[in-house]
Amino acid sequence: MPGTIFGIPFDEELFLDMWNEAPDPYLTAMIDSGAVVQDSTIAGMIQGQGNIYTIPFYNTVDGEDQNYDGQTDITTSEVDGGFQTGVVYGRAKGFFARNFTAELSGADPMAHIVASVARYWQKRRQNRLIGILNAVFGVTGASGNAKVWNDNHNMDLGSTTATAYKIGETDLNDLATQACGDHKTSFSLAIMHSDVANTLEKKALLEYWKYTDPNGIQRSMNIASVNGYTAIIDDGVPCEAVGGTGDNKNLKKYTTYLLGTGVIRTAKGRVDVPVETIRDAKTNGGQDELIIRMRETLHPNGFSFKIPSSGWTQSPTDAQLSANANWTLKFDPKAIPMARLITNG
């Protein structure tokens, strides 16, 4: 219903339309790369209030064929399969005038509010995806030699004679080959720390994407291209101090993720009141507040989410989503185009 907030005209429907149309460069890059796929089947399952959904799958047809010679019987084999379970998380966030003080003085305050809210959820979604990736790599069977590579370069880093290993020219391609062999072309997206991106940039292997802002100025984005992959640069990926001595005193270990086509399934869940404005007459002598609610899923294809034995409240917390104990492996790891590279930069 049209009204006002922060002293400006505000319409919830217009806000939602503008929010849906607001550019999300991270999600767009992930979807355009093919790694993250909008799943209409899942979307249909989660339009109700339930937060758990089940996706059936069929195993790859295999086995020996028979000689077709007019004498040998043809045998049949059953195509079997299974199911994987996903989870919808619900989140909410409230804002009040102080969150948008600088924006409210602009020529189009509604657009600035939408942009601020969109950026907030972009960052939260990206952090949540990284947490889920960390979790599934900790699942037994998913983190064998085919899924973790170059860790051997980090042996004996506590000694003064150890040599740090920085990402090389062929490492991403070699990782894709080791992880999925002749299906390595299914890889399309890399998520890496800015220090790793800087190493690749110095090797003239990485090129940042650019966009033109409303003032006509061309600016670089935290999205790039490297070795044929779309690269998202995000310092939320694992980065830990090695704790070495001497030349290795400040050495760190960085994780770079390589994702393939359709490995992350996403869909929006139903929210009856996604946005509303309220007036709090008491706090700070009275203030306008903007409340946002959302439900969505980010599902690593080939894994199932298990409801935790304690602390479950229908919508999983970020800690529950990022706990490897809450995920089980359903596919052969070689059939999952997902891998990670561990380097010192």
Order of alpha helices (4+ residues) and beta strands (2+ residues): beta-beta-alpha-alpha-beta-alpha-beta-beta-beta-alpha-beta-alpha-beta-alpha-beta-beta-beta-beta-beta-beta-beta-beta-beta-alpha-beta-beta
